[in-house]
């Protein structure tokens, strides 16, 4: 682009200077936007209320709350026992979603009541069917839907129930701490979490009068009365993002719902293979792209901006603009450091930034074709 051989030398030099200016301006815009997205998303995450260990008096005051824990599981024999044992004082119902391994046996050994997911009706998706099965088998005043890849400190659920009852909530969802083991988890999950909050307003999420909603199906608490009023999982049986659909129903009826973060008492490790991570992050893209109002546009814009980062970096290096290239390179590392936890771990950020547009592309294509699956291979 810089060599316009058909032009006279003086015009060729002017054209080169123009292209240089365009590229430098584009790089500056990308630097500013990546920085803005990284800082804004972390700020919004930090604005979410944090579920802390409740006092003994608060827990005791709500100690008689009738509740149950429903865990839909498919081929989760390696983790189901740990999830069940997180709730030693609760009625625990594991709904076996047609597993081909020893999930049911491990759940029973850990102390859960095991039910087999009811036969699928036409138009239903499997996770909603499993959750609805569990709801039909219980009649407690509160229901916690938890995923088998999550685990909790013993005081987590008493604290959550005390918080929800004390705030007169109809529902609450919790974002646990992400446990990262493999290289692909360390690279992709923090960046994905940050992208999730690029278009989110924490204030709107926790305002019952505002339609913006978010829910994490890994940990979702309902008052039974509110759950029944909105129709439960039956009302969202065909929705590929059942947790988001339930949250929207809660907000539509002006019921109070809290989106909480809890890194001290709740943990999750979602992905145990690279393929599972890819499918799970595709699901996250679809989840965020179907948000409310401007949120999907900001989320997709953040991914679009990232597609320009590598071509601009290569161009600046090739054209010997060393300082602009260095600034562009370190921008995602510095801007997303808080999501990664340290500068050393944030060295994964440039690779995640390069890979995520491809994940987003495959997610949108598969979502349009109706072939989306979650990290466990269930159709969503």
N, C-alpha and C positions, 0 to 999 in steps of 0.2 A: 504493500500500500504506500510505502514511503517513497518508492522509486517510480516516478512518472517519467519514463524514458522519452516519450514523444514530445515532452515540453522543452522549451528553452531552459538553460540552466537556472536563470533567475526566477522563472515561474516554477520550475521544479522545486527549488529551495523553499519558495513560499508555500507550495502545496504540502511539502514535508512538515514545515512548521505548523501548518493548520492541523494536519493529522496528529502531530505530537500534542498540540493543545487539546484536541478532542479526547485523546486517550488519557491525558493527565486529568482532565476535568471529569471524565467518566470514572477514573480510579478514585478521585476525591469523593465523588458522590457515593460510590460503593463503600468506601471507608466510613463515611458518615452514617450511611444507612445500616451497615452491619453493627457499628457501635451503638446506634440508637436502638436497634432491635434487641441487642444483647442486654443493654442496661435497662431498657423499659420492661422486658419480660421478667428479668430478675426482680425488679422493683414490684411488679404486680404480684409475683409469687410471694414475696415477702410481706405484702399487704394482706394476704389471707390470714384469718385467725388461726392461731396455733393451738392444737389440742394438747394440753399439758396434763400431767398427773394431777387429778383432782384430790382435794383434801379428804381425809378420812370422814369428816363430818358431812361433806357433800355427797360422798359415795354412800354413806350410811343412810342419809336422808332419802336416797333413791334406791336403796338396797332391795326393796320389795318389788321393783319393777319386773313385770313378767315379760320375758324375752326369749328368743331362740336365735340360733345361728344356722343359716342354710348355706351349704357349700356345694355348688354344682361341680362335678368332677368328671373328667374323661382321661383315662390313661395317665393318672397322676400318682401311681403307687410310690414314687420316690419322695413325694412331698406331702401327701394328704395327711399322714399321721402328725406331722409337725403343725399343720394348720389346725387340725382338730384339737390337739393338746394345748393350743393357745387359749382355749376357752374352757377351763376346767370346771367352772361352776355353772355352765350353761347347758341348755338342751341343744345338742348339735345334731343336725340332720344333714347327712351327705347324700346328695342325689347322684347316683351313678348314671352317667350319660352314655350308657352302652359301651363301657370300657372293655378292652380286650386284654387287659392285664389284671393284676391283683389289687386294684384300687379299692374295691368294696371290702376285701378281707383286711387290708391295712387300716381302713377307716373304722371298721368294727373293732379291731384290736386296740385302736386309740381311744375308743369309748363312744363313737358316734352311732346313731341310728341310721341305717342305710336304707334308702328307698331307690327303686329303679325308676328312671324317668318314664313318664307315661308315654303311650304311643303318640307319635307325632301326627298332629292334624295338618291338613293341607294348608300351606301358606305360613306355617310356623317355622321359626328358626330354633336351633337346638338349645342354645343357652337360655333363651326365654322359656322354652318348654321345661327345661330342668328346674329353673327357678320357680316357675309356677307350680310344678309338681311338689316342691318343698313347701310352698306356701299353702297348698291344699292339705298337706299332712299336719299342719300346725295351726294353733289358734291364739298364740301369745299376743300380748299388747304391743310388743316391739319386735321387729324382724331385722336382723343383720344379714345381708347377703355378702359373703366373703369368697374370694377365689382361693383355690388350693395352693397357689404359688405365693401366698402371703402368710406371714406369721406375726405374732403379737406378744407383747409382755402381758403377764397375768392381769395387771391393773388397767390395761387398755380399754376393754369393753365396759367395766364399771365406770371408768372416767368418761367414756363417750356417752353412756346412758345418762350419767349425772349432768353432763354438759347439755345434752339435748333436752332433757326434762327441765333443767334450770332455765334454759333459754326459750322454753315453750316451742321447740322446733317440731315440725312435722316430718322432716327428713334431714339427713346429713350424709355427706360423703367425705372420705378421708384420702389424702394423698400420702402414701407411706414413703419411707426412705428407700431409695433404690440401691440394692446390693449388686455391685458390679464385679465380676470375676474374670471374664475372658476379655481379650483385646477388643473384640467387636462391641461388647457391652460398654467398655470404658470409652470407646470412640463415639458410639452412636447415641446411647441413651441420654447423657446429659444434654447433648445438642438437641435431641428430639424434645426433651422436657422444656428446654428454653423456647423452641419454636411454638410449642403449645400455648405459651403465654404471650406471644407477640401481639395478638389481637384481643387480649382478654382484659376486662376491667374487674378487679377484685371487688370493688364497691358494688358494681352492678350484679355480680354473681350472688352476693349475699343480701341483696335488696329484693324482698318479695314482690315489690311493685314493678320491678324491671324484668323484661322477658329474657334477658341474657342468662344462659344456664350452662352449667358444667356438671358432670358427674363422672366418678371413677367406679366402674362396675366391679372392681376388685374389692371395694369396701363401701357398702351402701346401706344405710340404716333408715328404716321407715317406722313411723307409728302405724300399727295395723289399720287403724281407722282411716288414715290418709291413704295408705296403700290400697285399701279396698275401695275408697271413694273414687280414685282415679282409674280403677280397673286393674291395677297390678300389672304383672307381666303379660297377662292376657290382652291388655289394651295395646301393647307394643309388640305383639307376637311376631309380626312380620318385619319389624324394623331392624335393620342391620346394626344400629347403634342403640340398643335397648336402654342402656343407662342414660344416655343423653335424652332419649325420648321420654323416659320417666321423669327426669328432672324438669323437662319442659312442661309436662302435665302438672307437676307440682306448682311451678311458677305461673302457669296459665290460670290456676285457680287461686292465686294470691296466697298460697300457703308458704310458710317460712321454711327455708332450706339453707343450710350452711355448707360451704365448701371449706374444708379444714386441711391444714397440713400437719403432719405428725411424724417427725423423723426420730423421735425419742422412743416411741413405744410400738411403732408399726414398721414392718420391713417387707420388701418384696424382691424377688428375683424372677423376672418375667421370662427371660430367654435362656435356653440351654443349648441352642445350636444357632449357627449363622442363618440358616433357612428360617428357623422360628423367629429370630430377631427381625429378619426382613419382612415376614408376614405380619408380625406384630406392629412394626412401624408403618407398614402400609395401612393397617387398621387405624393407627393414630392419625395418619394424614387424612383418611376419609372422615374420621371423627371431627377433626379440626376444620376441614373444608366444608362441613355442614353445620357450622355454628350459626350464630345469630348476627344480623346486621353487618357491620364492617369487619367483624372478627375474621371471617374466612378470607376476605380480600387482603387484609393485612398479613395473615398467615401465608397465603399463596404469594404475596408480594415479597415476603422475606425469603421464600425459596427461590423466586425468580431472581432476586438480587444476587443470591449466592451463585447462580449459574454464570454470572459475569466475572466472578472473582478469579478463577483460574486462567481464563483467556487473557484477562488484563494483566495478571501477574507474569505470564509467559511473555506477553508483548513488551512489558516494561523491562524485563530482564534482557530480552533480545535487542531492545533499542538502547541498552546501556544506561537506563535510568535507575541506578542502583538504590538511591535513597527512597524514591517513591515506591520501588518494588519492595524494599525492606519494610516500609510502613504498611503497605498493603498486606504483606505476609503476616506481620505480627498483629494486625487488627483483630481477626477472629480470636486469637489466643488471649489478648487482653480483654476484649469486650465480653467474652464468654467464660472468663476465668472463674467467676463466681459459680457458674453452673457446674464446672468441673471440679471445683474445690481447691485447686492449686494451679500455679503456673506450669508445673511439670505435667500434670494430667491434662491441662488445657492444650498441650502440644498436639493432642488428637483433634482439636477443633478444625484445623484446615482440611484434614482428610474427611471429617464428617460433613463439612460444608460442601465438599466436592461430590460426595456420594449421595447426599440426601435428595438432590433434584432427580436422580435416577429412581430412587425409592418412591418419590412423589409421583413421578410419571407412571410407573407400573401400578401404583395404587389407584390413580384416577382411571387408568385404562381398565383394570380389573373390576373396579367399582362400577364403571359404565357397562361392562359385560356381565355383571352379576356373578362373578367368580371369586369374590373376595372371601378369604378364610382368616381366622385368627391364628395366634401362635400355636394353638393346639390342633390346627387343621379343621376346626369347625367352620362351616359355611356361615358367614355373617352378611 
